[in-house]
């Protein structure tokens, strides 16, 4: 299997709120650290990745946020403009003042066109080789499936026209296992794991992209091994009656309980993922979204990444 | 005993739970519904617009349907009221909107059969959100429930839900719809619209463009009904009986998002009912006494344990254990730090919902969650 960072296109997928942007930024960070010209594409319109690096208002043009690492914001209207310029080869059209309105029309009404513009831009960047590694931070899970699946779906609706003709080269890039891969991000809660297993099977059945593995984010690890747990029990007995010891014991019990639950859910995901690698990133309690967080997550991932 | 949370919440007959993804909206909606049923002699309905499975599994029941089913709470919880649950199927909600507002059966049939409709009903103009409001409206109209709690759909922006009725009206009054239906009305393309069709045709092909025009010609026939209804929906959201609960985590981006949401609700004249800070570490774990006990554990306590230890191996295990336990304590303290929360100046009561040591997959666990919620006063 091709190592994750060896791919040209890495799609970070998962449901909302699991930390996709954080994981995407960390993978991008590792890519740049290994000397690859790396681009993180934000497609969820929130600007979270840029914000990690203290940058706001990043647009369609890639901005280098740290050495070797660029970030761009997906913008379907700008993508359409670029598309018309490159493929339709009618410069007049892309300069047209009504383009925004046309874009409204195209993206609102035509099935898959918006998705094609997103995927098309990504594949175009991959084809042009401006970057060694392109990490995509997409919007919530359902959209990823429709975006990645669109190359085959769109054919059913649109029989003729540019879009139809454009999908085959994109499909070639997306379906190439050495070139494109999807990473599933999950949290270690029971419902989140259930949903991730479902999403994994949808990625496999509804998109051409190969699922490479999963990252379980915000895992609370139990620092107490068997010996320490037995010892802690003895210490608790010895300290019982001590003023204020009850909430201390309760806090540890709560933490350890959550850790054990997480471990169980991670192994559930692991077995549902068949042979695929599952990396875990520890919960960094209380941490705010900034570059320190990205560095810490990147460090954790570096060891576990396939 | 009636829980603290109901003090600000009991005046509402509709509660909508909003917040960014992954903060636990579904769990909050379910546990509030369970607790309301335990505490009051009311008919309580909880509706989820999320994939059905999640609410169902957190209530410990099988798959839910569009029509509410009664959930029997365990007798041990001594419920005073009755609990009902439903899950909204977006596609079906939209289908019924189309059927309801089509001027004739033929129009409805054509729209429902169109592949364009299938695409639109799942992606179009925040249609998930719109369908959710539709279901809320129809369930409220039935008047068979005293309290309806709605778990709002996962969307990129929680405000999409609030703006869905307005956006639908905007669509019907925009030039866009006029453009989309133009070729059916006139074969004469003006200079202004010609480039539009050139681009559209180049990209999508002429055949598709004509399908699209047919579809929107049919769809525009629903205008009057849909617009009238969407105005009622907007009213429903701003009524006094409708309150919004904003959910966030204890730190990080969801807190910022919650503040933004509250401000946006206020701007729209919507009742902000409460802010739930989910997955908080219970404040009682951080009392003065607990702090001093944990300091004791690291010094005298450890000495005591070491004295009673049998040999060097035992002593090293004891040292390691105490060090790890204090490490856990540090971790939790960081999570409990009030840096973000203390800065905010909320317009609503804040409740901390404690992080659960168990999977929240049955009514008892859900009831415990609200029972242990505590009011938090920032500053």
Interface residues (C-beta under 8 A of the other chain):
Chain A: X15 X16 X17 X18 X44 X45 X46 X48 X84 X88 X90 X93 X96 X98 X99 X101 X102 X104 X105 X106 X108 X109 X110 X111 X112 X113 X139 X140 X146 X156 X157 X158 X159 X160 X161 X162 X163 X164 X187 X189 X190 X191 X192 X194 X195 X223 X224 X227 X228 X231 X232 X234 X235 X238 X239 X242 X243 X244 X245 X247 X248 X250 X251 X252 X253 X254 X255 X256 X257 X258 X261 X285 X286 X287 X288 X289
Chain B: X20 X21 X22 X23 X51 X53 X54 X57 X58 X115 X116 X119 X120 X123 X124 X125 X154 X155 X156 X175 X176 X179 X180 X192 X195 X196 X198 X199 X200 X201 X202 X203 X204 X205 X206 X207 X208 X212 X216 X250 X251 X252 X253 X254 X281 X284 X285 X286 X287 X288 X289 X290 X291 X292 X293 X294 X296 X297 X301 X304 X305 X308 X317 X318 X320 X321 X322 X324 X325 X327 X328 X329 X331 X332 X334 X335 X336 X337 X340 X355 X357 X358 X359 X361
